[in-house]
Amino acid sequence: MPRSTDSQRAERLNAAHGLLARGLSVAQACVSLASQFAMSRRHAYRYVQEAQSLTVPVPLAESSVAVTFKLPPSLVQDIRARAVSDGTTISETVARALSAYLAGVRGHGA
């Protein structure tokens, strides 16, 4: 069985959190979660257990879209080096840089 993605994990934790917030018992939440996501009750119990410590739902990650563009090799080397030093991927590094740039542009009335 493949591991769940971060998005799937967040969705399942939020579902478990919601069930508990509605007043369901741990056992009831496990049965409901197992049914909703077609997983074993044991697996559902792990999500419910973790959801018990949540004070608010887990933020859901936005899905990604593939984008292709050309950059100078020296810039790609710098991006790759930064990603390695930050322990992230090239995609995450570029996304953060673009987000920071756009936030700066928006902040200056453009």
CORBEL-V108869 format. One record per residue. PHI is phi in degrees with one decimal (NA if undefined). Layout:
PHI + PHI
This chain:
NA + -71.1 + -67.6 + -77.4 + -76.4 + -59.0 + -65.8 + -63.9 + -60.5 + -61.9 + -61.2 + -70.6 + -63.7 + -65.0 + -64.2 + -63.7 + -59.6 + -63.7 + -63.9 + -67.6 + -64.8 + -78.8 + 96.2 + -69.6 + -71.8 + -57.7 + -62.8 + -64.8 + -63.4 + -63.8 + -64.1 + -64.7 + -64.3 + -60.8 + -68.8 + -62.9 + -111.2 + 50.2 + -129.4 + -70.1 + -65.4 + -63.9 + -66.1 + -61.5 + -60.0 + -62.1 + -65.1 + -64.1 + -58.3 + -67.4 + -66.0 + -62.6 + -90.2 + -80.7 + -96.0 + -138.3 + -60.0 + -77.2 + -65.0 + -86.7 + -75.1 + -74.3 + -68.7 + -106.5 + -123.3 + -72.5 + -130.9 + -116.8 + -153.4 + -102.6 + -132.1 + -62.6 + -54.4 + -65.0 + -67.6 + -62.0 + -61.4 + -63.8 + -64.3 + -61.4 + -63.2 + -64.2 + -60.9 + -62.9 + -66.4 + -85.2 + 71.3 + -123.4 + -98.5 + -59.8 + -59.5 + -64.1 + -64.1 + -65.5 + -61.8 + -64.6 + -63.3 + -66.5 + -63.0 + -64.1 + -61.6 + -65.0 + -63.5 + -67.0 + -65.5 + -63.2 + -71.5 + -107.9 + 75.8 + -88.7
